[in-house]
Amino acid sequence: MNLYWLQCGAGGGDSMSMLNMDSPELTELCHEIGMNILWHPSLSNHSATEHEQILEDLLSGKQVLDIFCVEGFVIAGPDGQGGYDLLGARSKLGIVQQLAARARVVIAVGTCAAFGGIGNIGAIDAGGLQFVGDEPGGVLGADYRSGSGLPVLNLPGCPTHYGVLADTLMGLADGQLPELDPQQSPRQWFDMLVHQGCLRNEYHEFRVEEREFGDRGCLFFYRGCRGPLTSGPCNKLLWNRRSSKTNVGVPCVGCTSPNFPQQHPFFQTPNIADVPLELPAGVDRAHYLAYKGMAAASAPERLKKRKNLV
């Protein structure tokens, strides 16, 4: 199974995540599933000439391309020609479009590659492979399908968790095509909220909210935590098998969301009359007002009298 990895705009963090694979470790994974990494900018020691030949063989069809991984947003500027981001004499935009036409499977690794990420807010005409924010399209177009009949597999995250990438590659090597959600992400990992599994859930349910960092309460109402709004595996696949942002008291910033980064400041919760403008997924405003008022009034004393963590 041949894999080619291309870094585009703002790429790098997802590669660093991948290098943290531990069970199996990356080289073990390659051996176990028979994956041949033709090129990766952090792993390959080919010369520029050798890399150019690999790329030429892939573009011509002489070399089979099973998995095409793209990291970072794809830059189309100026004037849709991709000249702002080149690899040798070729635009990376052109490379993406040509290799995607030959690949059996295309994977957008990270939020920038999947949805455009920070590329959406610049003036360089950049976007994701098959989305711009939450709108289908991107540089490959909404109707794109790979050689296996799949759209782009989106593995969002800033960076994406190495476990999600490893699981996706192992499934593909075994001939298993993942079930995808409307954002074209594997449901196994993205069909749940970051909020689910958070150690602060009970505080959230009783609206025991923190105004400052360092305490045990929920960080949604005042500190901008987007865990109740964002789908992702962060409290299912712990980083380094140990923890997550919310578990150590750092608000979720919603980095797996199609519209990340948000337009208002992080660690703030925009509200009107103390009611958040964005409510937890699946909750309407009338029910939120009624339920949260009663919940706060009935919060157990053990939650109200929580001890400071620092």
NORWO-V593753 format. One record per pair of residues at least 24 apart in sequence whose C-alpha atoms are under 10 Angstrom apart, sorted by the first residue. I is the first residue (numbers start at 1). J is the second residue. D is the distance in Angstrom with one decimal. If there is no record, write none. Layout:
# NORWO-V593753
i/j/d
I/J/D
I/J/D
This chain:
# NORWO-V593753
i/j/d
1/30/9.2
1/33/8.0
1/34/6.0
1/35/4.7
1/36/5.8
1/37/8.4
1/38/9.7
1/64/8.7
1/65/7.9
1/66/5.8
1/67/7.5
1/169/10.0
1/172/9.6
1/173/7.3
2/34/8.6
2/35/5.9
2/36/4.8
2/37/6.0
2/38/6.4
2/39/9.4
2/63/8.8
2/64/6.9
2/65/5.5
2/66/5.2
2/67/6.2
2/68/8.6
2/103/9.7
2/104/9.9
3/35/6.9
3/36/6.1
3/37/4.8
3/38/5.8
3/39/7.3
3/40/8.7
3/64/9.3
3/65/6.5
3/66/6.1
3/67/4.6
3/68/5.8
3/69/7.3
3/103/9.3
3/105/9.6
3/106/9.9
3/169/9.9
4/36/8.8
4/37/6.2
4/38/5.4
4/39/5.2
4/40/6.7
4/41/9.9
4/54/9.4
4/55/8.9
4/58/9.1
4/65/7.3
4/66/8.4
4/67/6.5
4/68/5.2
4/69/6.2
4/70/8.6
4/99/9.3
4/103/9.5
4/106/9.9
5/37/8.0
5/38/8.0
5/39/6.0
5/40/5.1
5/41/7.6
5/42/9.8
5/67/8.4
5/68/6.1
5/69/4.7
5/70/5.9
5/71/7.6
5/107/9.5
5/109/9.6
6/39/8.1
6/40/7.0
6/41/7.7
6/68/7.9
6/69/6.3
6/70/5.0
6/71/6.2
6/72/8.6
6/87/9.8
6/92/8.3
6/95/8.9
6/96/8.2
6/109/10.0
7/40/8.5
7/41/7.6
7/69/8.6
7/70/6.0
7/71/4.8
7/72/6.0
7/73/8.7
7/74/9.1
7/87/9.9
7/92/8.7
7/109/9.7
7/113/9.3
8/70/7.1
8/71/5.9
8/72/4.7
8/73/5.9
8/74/5.8
8/75/7.6
8/85/7.5
8/86/9.1
8/87/9.6
8/92/7.0
8/93/8.7
8/96/9.4
8/112/9.2
8/113/8.1
9/71/7.8
9/72/4.8
9/73/4.9
9/74/6.0
9/75/6.6
9/84/9.7
9/85/7.5
9/92/9.4
9/112/8.1
9/113/8.6
9/116/9.4
9/118/9.3
9/119/7.6
9/126/8.4
9/127/9.5
10/71/8.3
10/72/5.3
10/73/6.9
10/74/9.3
10/112/7.8
10/113/9.6
10/117/9.4
10/118/8.3
10/119/8.2
11/70/8.9
11/71/5.4
11/72/4.2
11/73/7.5
11/74/9.9
11/109/9.4
11/110/8.7
11/112/8.1
11/113/8.6
11/159/9.5
12/41/9.2
12/42/8.9
12/71/7.3
12/72/7.6
12/110/9.8
12/159/8.8
13/71/8.7
13/72/9.0
13/109/9.9
13/110/8.5
13/157/9.8
13/158/7.2
13/159/5.6
13/160/8.4
14/70/9.9
14/71/6.9
14/72/8.6
14/109/6.7
14/110/6.2
14/111/9.5
14/156/9.7
14/157/8.3
14/158/7.3
14/159/4.8
14/160/5.9
14/161/7.9
14/162/7.9
14/165/9.6
15/40/8.7
15/41/8.7
15/42/7.4
15/43/9.5
15/71/7.9
15/109/8.9
15/110/9.6
15/159/8.5
15/160/9.3
15/162/8.9
16/42/8.6
16/159/8.4
16/160/9.9
16/162/8.9
17/158/9.5
17/159/6.6
17/160/7.1
17/161/6.5
17/162/5.4
17/163/9.1
17/165/9.4
17/239/9.6
18/109/10.0
18/159/9.3
18/160/8.5
18/161/7.7
18/162/4.9
18/163/8.3
18/164/9.7
18/165/7.5
18/166/8.2
19/43/9.2
19/162/7.9
20/161/9.4
20/162/6.9
20/163/9.3
20/239/9.6
20/240/8.0
21/161/9.3
21/162/5.9
21/163/7.1
21/165/9.4
21/166/7.8
21/240/8.8
22/162/9.1
22/163/9.1
22/240/8.5
22/241/9.6
23/163/8.9
23/166/9.4
24/163/9.5
24/166/8.4
25/166/9.5
26/162/9.7
26/166/8.4
29/166/7.7
29/167/10.0
29/169/8.9
29/170/8.0
30/166/9.8
30/169/9.5
30/170/9.3
32/170/8.7
32/173/9.6
33/169/8.3
33/170/6.5
33/171/9.3
33/172/9.3
33/173/6.0
33/174/7.9
34/170/9.7
34/173/7.8
35/66/9.4
35/67/9.3
35/169/8.8
35/170/9.4
35/173/8.1
36/66/9.7
36/67/9.9
37/67/9.3
38/63/9.8
38/65/9.1
40/69/9.5
48/88/8.9
52/87/9.3
52/88/8.4
55/95/8.8
55/99/9.1
58/95/10.0
58/98/9.2
58/99/7.1
58/102/8.0
58/103/9.1
59/95/8.0
59/98/6.6
59/99/6.2
59/100/9.7
59/101/9.2
59/102/7.7
59/103/10.0
60/98/9.4
60/99/9.4
60/102/9.1
61/99/9.3
61/102/7.3
61/103/9.8
63/102/9.9
64/102/8.0
64/103/7.8
64/104/8.8
65/99/8.0
65/100/9.2
65/102/6.7
65/103/5.0
65/104/6.6
65/105/8.5
65/106/9.8
65/147/9.8
66/102/8.5
66/103/5.5
66/104/4.8
66/105/6.1
66/106/8.5
66/146/10.0
66/147/8.8
66/148/9.4
66/172/9.6
66/173/9.6
67/99/9.9
67/100/9.4
67/102/9.8
67/103/6.2
67/104/6.2
67/105/5.0
67/106/5.9
67/107/7.3
67/146/10.0
67/169/8.7
67/172/9.0
67/173/9.8
68/96/8.9
68/99/7.3
68/100/7.1
68/102/9.1
68/103/6.1
68/104/7.9
68/105/6.3
68/106/4.8
68/107/6.2
68/108/8.6
68/146/9.9
68/152/9.8
69/96/9.6
69/100/9.5
69/103/9.7
69/105/8.5
69/106/6.0
69/107/4.8
69/108/6.0
69/109/6.5
69/113/9.3
69/152/9.8
69/153/9.5
70/96/7.9
70/100/9.9
70/106/7.7
70/107/6.3
70/108/5.2
70/109/5.9
70/110/8.5
70/112/9.5
70/113/6.3
70/114/8.8
70/128/9.6
70/129/8.3
71/107/8.7
71/108/6.4
71/109/5.1
71/110/6.3
71/111/8.7
71/112/7.3
71/113/5.4
71/114/8.6
71/128/9.7
71/129/9.9
71/159/9.8
72/108/8.3
72/109/7.6
72/110/6.9
72/111/7.7
72/112/4.8
72/113/4.6
72/114/8.3
72/115/9.6
72/116/7.8
72/117/8.4
72/118/9.4
72/119/8.6
72/126/9.9
72/127/9.1
72/128/8.0
72/129/9.5
73/108/9.2
73/109/9.9
73/110/9.0
73/111/8.2
73/112/4.6
73/113/4.5
73/114/7.7
73/115/7.8
73/116/5.1
73/117/7.0
73/118/8.0
73/119/5.9
73/120/8.5
73/125/10.0
73/126/6.2
73/127/5.4
73/128/5.4
73/129/7.6
73/132/9.7
73/138/9.8
73/139/9.7
74/112/8.2
74/113/6.9
74/114/9.7
74/115/10.0
74/116/7.5
74/119/8.0
74/124/9.7
74/125/8.6
74/126/5.4
74/127/5.6
74/128/6.2
74/129/7.0
74/138/8.7
74/139/7.3
75/116/9.4
75/119/7.8
75/120/10.0
75/123/10.0
75/124/6.5
75/125/6.0
75/126/4.2
75/127/6.8
75/128/9.0
75/139/8.8
76/124/7.1
76/125/5.3
76/126/5.5
76/127/8.0
76/138/9.9
76/139/7.7
77/123/8.4
77/124/5.2
77/125/5.0
77/126/7.1
78/123/9.5
78/124/6.9
78/125/7.2
78/126/9.8
79/124/9.4
79/125/8.3
80/124/9.6
80/125/7.6
80/126/9.4
80/139/9.5
81/125/10.0
82/124/9.2
82/125/8.8
82/126/9.1
84/124/7.7
84/125/9.7
85/124/9.9
93/126/9.7
93/129/9.8
93/139/7.7
93/140/9.6
94/139/9.7
96/129/8.5
96/139/8.5
96/140/8.3
97/129/9.1
97/139/7.5
97/140/6.5
98/140/9.9
99/146/9.9
100/129/9.6
100/140/8.1
100/144/8.8
100/145/8.7
100/146/6.7
100/147/8.7
100/152/9.1
101/140/9.3
101/144/8.7
101/145/8.4
101/146/6.7
101/147/7.6
102/146/7.5
102/147/6.8
103/145/9.7
103/146/6.1
103/147/5.9
103/148/8.4
104/145/9.3
104/146/5.5
104/147/4.2
104/148/5.2
104/149/8.1
104/150/8.5
105/145/8.7
105/146/5.6
105/147/6.6
105/148/6.3
105/149/8.4
105/150/7.0
105/151/8.2
105/152/7.3
105/153/7.8
105/172/8.6
105/177/9.7
106/145/8.9
106/146/6.7
106/147/9.1
106/148/9.5
106/150/8.2
106/151/7.6
106/152/5.2
106/153/6.3
106/154/8.8
107/151/9.1
107/152/5.7
107/153/4.7
107/154/6.1
107/155/7.2
107/165/9.2
107/168/9.3
107/169/9.6
107/185/9.8
108/152/6.6
108/153/6.0
108/154/4.9
108/155/6.0
108/156/7.6
108/160/9.9
108/184/10.0
108/185/9.6
109/153/8.4
109/154/6.6
109/155/5.2
109/156/6.4
109/157/8.1
109/158/9.4
109/159/8.2
109/160/6.7
109/161/9.6
109/162/9.9
109/164/9.8
109/165/7.8
110/154/7.5
110/155/5.6
110/156/4.2
110/157/4.9
110/158/5.9
110/159/5.6
110/160/5.0
110/161/8.7
110/165/9.8
110/255/9.1
110/256/8.0
111/154/8.0
111/155/7.1
111/156/4.1
111/157/5.1
111/158/6.1
111/159/7.4
111/160/7.5
111/255/7.0
111/256/6.1
111/257/7.5
111/258/7.2
111/259/9.2
111/260/7.7
111/261/9.6
112/155/10.0
112/156/7.7
112/157/8.4
112/158/8.0
112/159/9.3
112/255/9.7
112/256/9.6
112/258/9.0
112/260/8.8
112/261/9.9
113/138/9.6
113/154/7.9
113/155/8.7
113/156/7.9
113/157/9.9
114/138/8.9
114/152/8.2
114/153/8.1
114/154/5.2
114/155/6.9
114/156/6.2
114/157/9.1
114/183/8.8
114/184/9.0
114/185/9.2
114/256/9.4
114/257/9.9
114/258/7.8
115/154/8.3
115/155/9.9
115/156/8.0
115/183/9.0
115/256/9.4
115/257/8.4
115/258/5.4
115/259/7.5
115/260/8.5
116/258/8.0
116/259/8.6
116/260/8.7
116/261/9.8
117/156/9.6
117/157/9.7
117/158/9.0
117/255/8.6
117/256/9.4
117/257/8.9
117/258/7.4
117/259/7.0
117/260/5.7
117/261/6.3
117/262/9.6
118/259/9.3
118/260/7.4
118/261/6.4
118/262/9.6
119/261/9.8
120/259/8.9
120/260/9.3
120/261/9.1
121/261/8.8
121/263/9.2
128/154/9.5
128/258/9.7
129/153/9.6
129/154/8.9
130/154/8.8
130/183/9.5
130/184/9.3
131/183/8.4
131/184/9.7
131/258/8.3
132/258/8.0
132/259/8.6
133/183/10.0
133/257/8.5
133/258/4.8
133/259/5.0
133/260/7.8
133/261/9.7
134/182/9.7
134/183/7.5
134/257/8.5
134/258/5.1
134/259/6.4
134/260/9.8
135/183/9.3
135/258/8.6
135/259/9.6
136/182/10.0
136/183/8.6
148/177/9.0
150/177/8.4
150/178/9.6
150/180/9.7
150/184/9.4
151/180/9.5
151/184/7.3
152/183/9.7
152/184/6.9
152/185/8.8
153/177/9.9
153/178/8.7
153/179/10.0
153/180/8.0
153/183/8.9
153/184/5.7
153/185/5.9
153/186/7.6
154/180/8.9
154/181/9.7
154/183/7.2
154/184/5.5
154/185/4.8
154/186/7.7
155/183/9.6
155/184/8.4
155/185/5.9
155/186/7.6
155/189/9.1
155/190/8.8
155/232/9.7
155/256/8.3
156/183/9.6
156/184/9.9
156/185/7.7
156/190/9.0
156/231/9.9
156/232/8.3
156/255/7.6
156/256/4.9
156/257/7.5
156/258/8.2
157/232/8.0
157/233/9.4
157/234/9.3
157/254/8.5
157/255/5.3
157/256/4.4
157/257/7.9
157/258/9.7
157/260/9.4
158/253/9.7
158/254/9.2
158/255/5.5
158/256/6.9
158/257/9.8
158/260/9.3
159/255/8.1
159/256/8.7
160/232/9.6
160/233/9.6
160/234/9.6
160/255/9.0
160/256/7.9
161/232/9.7
161/233/8.2
161/234/8.0
161/237/7.6
161/238/8.7
161/239/7.5
161/240/9.7
162/237/9.2
162/239/8.8
162/240/9.6
163/189/9.7
163/233/9.7
163/237/7.1
163/238/9.2
163/239/9.1
163/240/9.9
163/241/10.0
164/188/9.2
164/189/7.1
164/190/9.6
164/233/8.4
164/237/8.3
183/257/9.5
183/258/7.9
185/232/9.8
187/231/9.9
187/232/9.6
188/232/9.8
188/233/8.8
189/231/8.6
189/232/6.4
189/233/5.3
189/234/9.1
189/236/8.2
189/237/8.7
190/230/9.2
190/231/5.5
190/232/4.7
190/233/6.0
190/234/9.5
190/256/8.8
191/231/6.4
191/232/7.2
191/233/8.4
192/228/9.9
192/230/8.3
192/231/5.3
192/232/6.1
192/233/7.0
192/234/9.7
192/235/9.7
192/236/9.2
193/226/9.5
193/227/6.5
193/228/6.2
193/229/6.9
193/230/5.5
193/231/4.2
193/232/5.7
193/233/7.4
193/234/8.7
193/235/8.8
193/236/9.8
193/280/9.7
193/281/8.5
194/226/8.1
194/227/4.7
194/228/6.6
194/229/7.9
194/230/5.9
194/231/5.7
194/232/5.3
194/233/6.2
194/234/5.8
194/235/6.1
194/236/8.3
194/244/9.7
194/245/9.9
194/246/8.7
194/252/7.8
194/254/8.5
194/256/9.5
195/220/9.9
195/225/9.3
195/226/8.1
195/227/4.5
195/228/4.8
195/229/7.8
195/230/7.7
195/231/8.4
195/232/8.9
195/233/9.6
195/234/8.8
195/235/7.7
195/246/8.5
195/252/8.9
195/280/9.3
195/281/10.0
196/227/8.1
196/228/7.9
196/231/9.3
196/232/9.3
196/233/8.9
196/234/9.1
196/235/6.9
196/236/8.3
197/233/9.3
197/234/8.6
197/235/5.2
197/236/6.7
197/246/9.7
197/247/9.1
198/227/8.4
198/228/9.7
198/234/8.9
198/235/6.1
198/236/9.1
198/243/10.0
198/244/8.5
198/245/9.3
198/246/6.4
198/247/6.2
198/248/9.9
199/235/8.8
199/244/9.8
199/246/7.5
199/247/5.7
199/248/9.0
199/249/9.6
200/246/7.6
200/247/7.2
200/248/9.7
200/249/8.8
201/228/9.7
201/246/10.0
202/299/9.5
202/303/8.4
203/295/10.0
203/296/9.5
203/299/8.4
203/300/9.7
203/303/6.8
203/304/8.8
203/306/9.9
204/228/9.4
204/292/9.3
204/295/9.4
204/296/9.5
205/291/9.3
205/292/7.8
205/295/6.9
205/296/8.4
205/299/8.8
206/291/9.3
206/292/7.1
206/293/8.9
206/294/8.4
206/295/4.6
206/296/5.0
206/297/8.1
206/298/7.2
206/299/5.2
206/300/8.2
206/303/8.5
206/304/9.5
207/291/9.7
207/292/6.3
207/293/8.2
207/294/9.3
207/295/6.4
207/296/5.1
207/297/8.9
207/298/9.6
207/299/7.7
207/303/9.9
207/304/9.9
208/292/9.9
208/295/9.0
208/296/6.7
208/297/9.9
208/299/7.4
208/300/9.7
208/303/7.2
208/304/6.8
208/306/9.6
209/296/9.5
209/304/9.5
211/268/9.9
213/249/6.9
213/250/7.8
213/251/9.2
213/267/9.9
213/308/9.6
213/309/9.3
213/310/9.6
214/248/8.9
214/249/6.6
214/250/8.9
214/307/9.7
214/308/6.4
214/309/5.6
214/310/6.1
215/248/9.8
215/249/7.5
215/306/7.7
215/307/7.0
215/308/4.7
215/309/5.4
215/310/7.6
216/247/9.2
216/248/9.0
216/249/7.2
216/303/8.8
216/306/6.7
216/307/7.3
216/308/6.8
216/309/6.7
217/249/8.6
217/303/7.9
217/304/8.7
217/306/7.8
217/307/9.7
217/308/9.5
218/246/8.9
218/249/8.6
218/251/9.0
219/246/8.3
219/249/7.8
219/250/8.1
219/251/6.1
219/252/8.8
219/267/8.6
219/268/9.5
219/269/9.3
220/251/7.6
220/252/8.9
220/267/9.0
220/268/8.9
220/269/7.2
220/276/9.0
220/279/9.5
220/280/9.1
221/268/8.6
221/269/6.2
221/270/9.0
221/271/8.8
221/274/8.5
221/275/8.2
221/276/6.8
221/279/9.5
222/267/7.8
222/268/6.1
222/269/5.3
222/270/8.4
222/271/9.1
222/274/9.1
222/276/8.8
223/250/9.1
223/251/6.9
223/252/9.6
223/266/8.1
223/267/4.5
223/268/4.8
223/269/5.9
223/270/9.6
224/250/9.9
224/251/6.5
224/252/7.8
224/253/7.7
224/254/9.8
224/264/9.8
224/265/8.6
224/266/6.3
224/267/4.3
224/268/4.3
224/269/4.3
224/270/7.9
224/276/9.5
225/249/9.8
225/250/8.0
225/251/4.3
225/252/4.8
225/253/6.3
225/254/8.0
225/266/8.4
225/267/6.8
225/268/8.1
225/269/7.7
226/251/7.0
226/252/5.1
226/253/5.7
226/254/5.4
226/255/9.1
226/257/9.6
226/266/9.6
226/267/9.3
226/269/9.1
226/278/9.3
226/279/9.6
226/280/8.5
227/251/7.6
227/252/5.4
227/253/7.7
227/254/6.8
227/280/8.4
227/281/9.6
228/252/9.0
228/254/9.4
228/278/9.7
228/279/8.0
228/280/4.9
228/281/6.3
228/282/9.6
229/253/10.0
229/254/7.7
229/257/8.8
229/278/8.0
229/279/7.3
229/280/5.2
229/281/5.2
229/282/9.0
230/254/5.6
230/255/8.2
230/256/7.0
230/257/6.1
230/258/9.5
230/280/8.9
230/281/8.0
231/255/9.5
231/256/6.8
231/257/7.0
231/258/10.0
231/281/9.4
232/256/6.2
232/257/8.3
248/309/9.5
249/309/9.1
